[in-house]
Amino acid sequence: MEKDLNKNRTKNVLRNICISTILLFVGIILIFKSFKVEQGTKNVLYSYNINRNVNYTVQLNENEFFPNQALEMNKTYISSLVNKINMDFTYTLAGNKKAKTKYTYQVVAVTDVKYASTSSDKQDSIWSKQYVLVEQKEVEVNASSFNISENFDVDFATYNEEVKNFKEQLRMPVKANLQVKLIVRSNMEVAGVEKPVIESSIMNLDMDLAQDVFSIEKEFDNSESKEIFETTETNKKINIPFMVIGAILIVAAILIMLDSIRKSIKFSKKSDYAIALNRILKNYGDIVAEIVSPVEIDNLNVIEVKNFDQLLDIEEEVRMPILFYETIPDEQGEFIIVCDSMAYRYVIG
């Protein structure tokens, strides 16, 4: 019977702990969900597309190998036969609304010579020179788009010969290249956009110099799209019902948990008391009398005894029965020997 009771008590404590844990978990989730954050939205104020394109033909010197002295794009060319390169750069910026735009552009050619050391992969520039092919131009328009188109010749033979002379005179291992760039900078004032829209773009063609052969590499994207956003502020809202329910669940979980701990401690104390009492009654039941009402000790001289063994010694001397009364059910009791005007008492629990 006692074992079944203990088992049921343990089950109840474990059940309460599980319930409180679930309530605590759900309560915490509801508290977190009660703080709702609304992300700011992005509104497109202005959008524009950029299109870039280049065409070129390579002009050869008169020679016995190529009857046609104008070669098409995207081929490999013999450096010693090339005279000039005719290039046609096109740049277009088109927006979704009209803008007051001021833009500047120019075309430059840059020869860059690097020291080509065989002992290191690092190549540092040791000489560079810039040539203006199209002088800087400044244009103002009030429109949704603008277009730049420039046709010019690149004197490849001159640049190539200059680098070859540099290499031969200084007798250094070098690696050189020629870059032809269209540099565009624009400043656009758009209605509804607080700050001016600044756009910079470089269209670059790269080719080797002082080599037997070369090819022309394009180093830019043909098209690009950009947008200017207005972002609304992030809003934080509190869901009051979620917060209240979550708080109630957390408080309930804490109360249930504390009650379970209290009962567990109390149950532990009861178990110790029951074990000690059962041991005494089992071993000394023939000299212990259980009574249902307390012993009147108001007019007696009460002596407290430290343990039950001492009470047994007194019982053997006075030959009086040991009386047991449970002062607090399942928690505390007292063993008393009454002899004349003396009362010897041992309290258990």
KEVOGU-129338 format. One record per residue (C-alpha): residue number from 1; residue in one letter; x, y, z. Coordinates in nm, 3 decimals, padded with zeros to 5 digits. Layout:
N
     k   r         u         v         w
   NUM   a         X         Y         Z
...
This chain:
349
     k   r         u         v         w
     1   m    00.000    00.000    00.000
     2   e    00.279    00.238    00.100
     3   k    00.474    00.152   -00.218
     4   d    00.169    00.223   -00.436
     5   l    00.118    00.554   -00.257
     6   n    00.480    00.654   -00.310
     7   k    00.460    00.556   -00.676
     8   n    00.148    00.766   -00.728
     9   r    00.308    01.065   -00.558
    10   t    00.616    01.035   -00.781
    11   k    00.396    01.014   -01.091
    12   n    00.204    01.324   -00.984
    13   v    00.524    01.523   -00.929
    14   l    00.664    01.419   -01.268
    15   r    00.333    01.497   -01.438
    16   n    00.324    01.846   -01.283
    17   i    00.683    01.912   -01.389
    18   c    00.600    01.810   -01.750
    19   i    00.288    02.030   -01.753
    20   s    00.476    02.330   -01.611
    21   t    00.755    02.285   -01.864
    22   i    00.508    02.281   -02.154
    23   l    00.325    02.587   -02.019
    24   l    00.655    02.771   -01.973
    25   f    00.766    02.688   -02.328
    26   v    00.433    02.796   -02.482
    27   g    00.429    03.112   -02.270
    28   i    00.778    03.214   -02.379
    29   i    00.686    03.157   -02.747
    30   l    00.373    03.373   -02.710
    31   i    00.574    03.650   -02.542
    32   f    00.824    03.651   -02.830
    33   k    00.546    03.644   -03.090
    34   s    00.371    03.934   -02.920
    35   f    00.655    04.162   -03.035
    36   k    00.573    04.187   -03.404
    37   v    00.827    04.366   -03.622
    38   e    00.703    04.493   -03.955
    39   q    00.990    04.537   -04.198
    40   g    01.006    04.861   -04.388
    41   t    00.893    04.849   -04.748
    42   k    01.103    04.958   -05.043
    43   n    00.948    05.197   -05.292
    44   v    01.124    05.247   -05.625
    45   l    01.172    05.621   -05.678
    46   y    01.380    05.603   -05.992
    47   s    01.519    05.329   -06.213
    48   y    01.748    05.338   -06.514
    49   n    01.921    05.109   -06.760
    50   i    02.271    05.148   -06.902
    51   n    02.365    04.996   -07.236
    52   r    02.725    04.987   -07.356
    53   n    02.859    04.873   -07.690
    54   v    03.177    04.893   -07.892
    55   n    03.268    04.806   -08.250
    56   y    03.613    04.821   -08.401
    57   t    03.811    04.733   -08.712
    58   v    04.185    04.671   -08.716
    59   q    04.366    04.855   -08.998
    60   l    04.680    04.682   -09.131
    61   n    04.984    04.823   -09.308
    62   e    05.028    04.719   -09.666
    63   n    05.163    04.366   -09.673
    64   e    05.181    04.065   -09.899
    65   f    04.984    03.834   -09.668
    66   f    04.651    04.009   -09.616
    67   p    04.484    04.151   -09.927
    68   n    04.210    04.301   -09.710
    69   q    04.374    04.560   -09.485
    70   a    04.070    04.594   -09.253
    71   l    04.020    04.301   -09.013
    72   e    03.702    04.229   -08.819
    73   m    03.652    04.217   -08.442
    74   n    03.735    03.934   -08.202
    75   k    04.036    03.792   -08.383
    76   t    04.403    03.748   -08.308
    77   y    04.620    04.008   -08.481
    78   i    04.989    04.022   -08.578
    79   s    05.137    04.321   -08.396
    80   s    05.395    04.415   -08.658
    81   l    05.129    04.442   -08.930
    82   v    04.880    04.658   -08.739
    83   n    04.869    05.032   -08.810
    84   k    04.558    05.173   -08.644
    85   i    04.238    05.051   -08.480
    86   n    03.917    05.232   -08.561
    87   m    03.681    05.221   -08.262
    88   d    03.319    05.318   -08.217
    89   f    03.201    05.349   -07.853
    90   t    02.830    05.380   -07.770
    91   y    02.687    05.452   -07.424
    92   t    02.316    05.497   -07.346
    93   l    02.148    05.574   -07.011
    94   a    01.767    05.556   -07.010
    95   g    01.556    05.626   -06.699
    96   n    01.191    05.572   -06.617
    97   k    01.130    05.946   -06.571
    98   k    01.270    06.276   -06.688
    99   a    01.583    06.404   -06.509
   100   k    01.792    06.718   -06.519
   101   t    02.124    06.561   -06.612
   102   k    02.476    06.697   -06.639
   103   y    02.728    06.448   -06.774
   104   t    03.091    06.453   -06.882
   105   y    03.291    06.204   -07.082
   106   q    03.628    06.156   -07.249
   107   v    03.827    05.883   -07.422
   108   v    04.183    05.807   -07.316
   109   a    04.446    05.551   -07.408
   110   v    04.684    05.429   -07.137
   111   t    05.005    05.234   -07.195
   112   d    05.114    05.043   -06.887
   113   v    05.448    04.864   -06.853
   114   k    05.509    04.612   -06.573
   115   y    05.832    04.450   -06.464
   116   a    05.804    04.078   -06.548
   117   s    06.034    03.906   -06.298
   118   t    06.088    03.532   -06.342
   119   s    06.149    03.488   -05.967
   120   s    05.820    03.639   -05.855
   121   d    05.457    03.628   -05.965
   122   k    05.414    03.989   -05.857
   123   q    05.419    04.239   -06.143
   124   d    05.457    04.604   -06.049
   125   s    05.391    04.888   -06.288
   126   i    05.717    05.069   -06.369
   127   w    05.604    05.308   -06.643
   128   s    05.268    05.439   -06.756
   129   k    05.156    05.704   -07.001
   130   q    04.813    05.844   -07.085
   131   y    04.697    05.988   -07.419
   132   v    04.373    06.181   -07.466
   133   l    04.192    06.050   -07.773
   134   v    03.866    06.246   -07.727
   135   e    03.882    06.564   -07.521
   136   q    03.649    06.589   -07.223
   137   k    03.301    06.705   -07.312
   138   e    03.032    06.837   -07.079
   139   v    02.665    06.816   -07.173
   140   e    02.340    06.914   -06.995
   141   v    02.004    06.762   -07.087
   142   n    01.656    06.759   -06.937
   143   a    01.523    06.427   -07.057
   144   s    01.468    06.068   -06.950
   145   s    01.773    05.945   -07.143
   146   f    02.096    06.049   -07.311
   147   n    02.328    05.886   -07.561
   148   i    02.704    05.909   -07.626
   149   s    02.860    05.791   -07.951
   150   e    03.226    05.848   -08.037
   151   n    03.426    05.721   -08.333
   152   f    03.806    05.758   -08.327
   153   d    04.135    05.596   -08.430
   154   v    04.384    05.435   -08.192
   155   d    04.743    05.467   -08.319
   156   f    04.842    05.114   -08.215
   157   a    05.167    05.111   -08.415
   158   t    05.301    05.421   -08.236
   159   y    05.217    05.290   -07.888
   160   n    05.357    04.947   -07.969
   161   e    05.683    05.091   -08.108
   162   e    05.725    05.316   -07.804
   163   v    05.702    05.022   -07.565
   164   k    05.937    04.810   -07.780
   165   n    06.197    05.091   -07.769
   166   f    06.158    05.113   -07.392
   167   k    06.212    04.740   -07.361
   168   e    06.515    04.732   -07.593
   169   q    06.693    05.037   -07.451
   170   l    06.657    04.935   -07.085
   171   r    06.694    04.563   -07.157
   172   m    06.442    04.466   -06.895
   173   p    06.188    04.183   -06.897
   174   v    05.857    04.366   -06.917
   175   k    05.492    04.297   -06.986
   176   a    05.296    04.583   -07.138
   177   n    04.939    04.650   -07.238
   178   l    04.726    04.923   -07.393
   179   q    04.390    05.021   -07.244
   180   v    04.139    05.233   -07.433
   181   k    03.872    05.379   -07.202
   182   l    03.550    05.573   -07.240
   183   i    03.499    05.740   -06.901
   184   v    03.148    05.871   -06.828
   185   r    03.031    06.058   -06.518
   186   s    02.674    06.179   -06.476
   187   n    02.481    06.377   -06.215
   188   m    02.101    06.341   -06.236
   189   e    01.845    06.548   -06.046
   190   v    01.518    06.355   -06.043
   191   a    01.184    06.484   -05.912
   192   g    01.089    06.294   -05.597
   193   v    01.445    06.186   -05.523
   194   e    01.605    06.382   -05.241
   195   k    01.971    06.351   -05.342
   196   p    02.125    06.371   -05.691
   197   v    02.186    06.035   -05.857
   198   i    02.556    05.998   -05.931
   199   e    02.663    05.745   -06.194
   200   s    03.018    05.660   -06.308
   201   s    03.107    05.421   -06.585
   202   i    03.424    05.304   -06.760
   203   m    03.421    05.110   -07.086
   204   n    03.763    04.951   -07.123
   205   l    03.930    04.759   -07.407
   206   d    04.259    04.589   -07.321
   207   m    04.533    04.458   -07.554
   208   d    04.896    04.350   -07.524
   209   l    05.189    04.556   -07.650
   210   a    05.540    04.448   -07.756
   211   q    05.420    04.097   -07.833
   212   d    05.418    03.905   -08.159
   213   v    05.041    03.875   -08.160
   214   f    04.758    04.026   -07.956
   215   s    04.383    04.015   -07.912
   216   i    04.144    04.279   -07.781
   217   e    03.960    04.198   -07.457
   218   k    03.640    04.373   -07.355
   219   e    03.632    04.460   -06.983
   220   f    03.281    04.589   -06.921
   221   d    02.921    04.466   -06.908
   222   n    02.699    04.540   -07.205
   223   s    02.397    04.622   -06.992
   224   e    02.319    04.715   -06.634
   225   s    02.002    04.807   -06.442
   226   k    01.988    05.016   -06.126
   227   e    01.713    05.138   -05.894
   228   i    01.690    05.414   -05.634
   229   f    01.476    05.309   -05.335
   230   e    01.292    05.483   -05.058
   231   t    01.275    05.256   -04.752
   232   t    01.000    05.311   -04.497
   233   e    01.091    05.278   -04.129
   234   t    01.063    04.948   -03.946
   235   n    00.756    04.938   -03.720
   236   k    00.734    04.745   -03.392
   237   k    00.391    04.641   -03.271
   238   i    00.293    04.458   -02.951
   239   n    00.018    04.196   -02.962
   240   i   -00.142    04.256   -02.622
   241   p   -00.353    03.932   -02.608
   242   f   -00.048    03.719   -02.691
   243   m    00.157    03.898   -02.425
   244   v   -00.112    03.860   -02.155
   245   i   -00.174    03.491   -02.230
   246   g    00.200    03.424   -02.243
   247   a    00.254    03.598   -01.908
   248   i   -00.031    03.401   -01.749
   249   l    00.110    03.072   -01.876
   250   i    00.459    03.156   -01.748
   251   v    00.324    03.250   -01.402
   252   a    00.111    02.932   -01.394
   253   a    00.412    02.722   -01.494
   254   i    00.625    02.877   -01.219
   255   l    00.353    02.821   -00.957
   256   i    00.303    02.459   -01.060
   257   m    00.678    02.401   -01.057
   258   l    00.718    02.557   -00.710
   259   d    00.424    02.353   -00.578
   260   s    00.578    02.036   -00.720
   261   i    00.912    02.117   -00.556
   262   r    00.738    02.186   -00.224
   263   k    00.544    01.860   -00.241
   264   s    00.855    01.671   -00.344
   265   i    01.045    01.805   -00.041
   266   k    00.749    01.731    00.185
   267   f    00.714    01.384    00.038
   268   s    01.084    01.322    00.097
   269   k    01.046    01.423    00.460
   270   k    00.739    01.199    00.496
   271   s    00.926    00.910    00.346
   272   d    01.213    00.947    00.598
   273   y    00.963    00.974    00.882
   274   a    00.766    00.671    00.765
   275   i    01.078    00.457    00.726
   276   a    01.206    00.544    01.076
   277   l    00.863    00.493    01.237
   278   n    00.802    00.160    01.064
   279   r    01.145    00.036    01.171
   280   i    01.074    00.119    01.538
   281   l    00.723   -00.027    01.539
   282   k    00.840   -00.342    01.362
   283   n    01.130   -00.409    01.599
   284   y    00.975   -00.289    01.925
   285   g    00.602   -00.327    01.869
   286   d    00.568   -00.548    02.181
   287   i    00.677   -00.264    02.413
   288   v    00.528    00.029    02.217
   289   a    00.163    00.115    02.255
   290   e    00.004    00.339    01.991
   291   i   -00.251    00.578    02.143
   292   v   -00.513    00.793    01.977
   293   s   -00.504    01.090    02.212
   294   p   -00.210    01.288    02.342
   295   v   -00.060    01.230    02.686
   296   e   -00.135    01.504    02.937
   297   i    00.206    01.628    03.040
   298   d    00.120    01.973    03.171
   299   n    00.182    01.872    03.535
   300   l    00.476    01.646    03.459
   301   n    00.846    01.715    03.446
   302   v    00.927    01.649    03.078
   303   i    01.273    01.525    02.982
   304   e    01.361    01.526    02.612
   305   v    01.553    01.219    02.493
   306   k    01.799    01.240    02.201
   307   n    01.720    00.904    02.039
   308   f    01.499    00.600    02.070
   309   d    01.780    00.380    02.208
   310   q    01.802    00.599    02.517
   311   l    01.427    00.565    02.558
   312   l    01.471    00.186    02.545
   313   d    01.727    00.204    02.827
   314   i    01.480    00.404    03.037
   315   e    01.203    00.152    02.960
   316   e    01.420   -00.135    03.089
   317   e    01.485    00.055    03.413
   318   v    01.135    00.175    03.497
   319   r    00.946   -00.113    03.329
   320   m    00.678    00.119    03.195
   321   p    00.529    00.099    02.844
   322   i    00.638    00.331    02.569
   323   l    00.343    00.534    02.440
   324   f    00.338    00.661    02.080
   325   y    00.114    00.943    01.955
   326   e    00.130    01.094    01.604
   327   t    00.117    01.468    01.662
   328   i    00.117    01.557    01.288
   329   p   -00.022    01.281    01.063
   330   d    00.244    01.128    00.836
   331   e    00.501    01.387    00.948
   332   q    00.571    01.387    01.322
   333   g    00.509    01.178    01.632
   334   e    00.633    01.135    01.991
   335   f    00.728    00.842    02.207
   336   i    00.666    00.898    02.583
   337   i    00.733    00.702    02.900
   338   v    00.541    00.831    03.203
   339   c    00.679    00.737    03.544
   340   d    00.549    00.907    03.858
   341   s    00.589    01.281    03.795
   342   m    00.839    01.232    03.514
   343   a    00.777    01.210    03.138
   344   y    01.055    01.096    02.907
   345   r    00.986    01.202    02.546
   346   y    01.151    01.130    02.210
   347   v    01.016    01.322    01.910
   348   i    01.046    01.167    01.560
   349   g    00.997    01.351    01.228
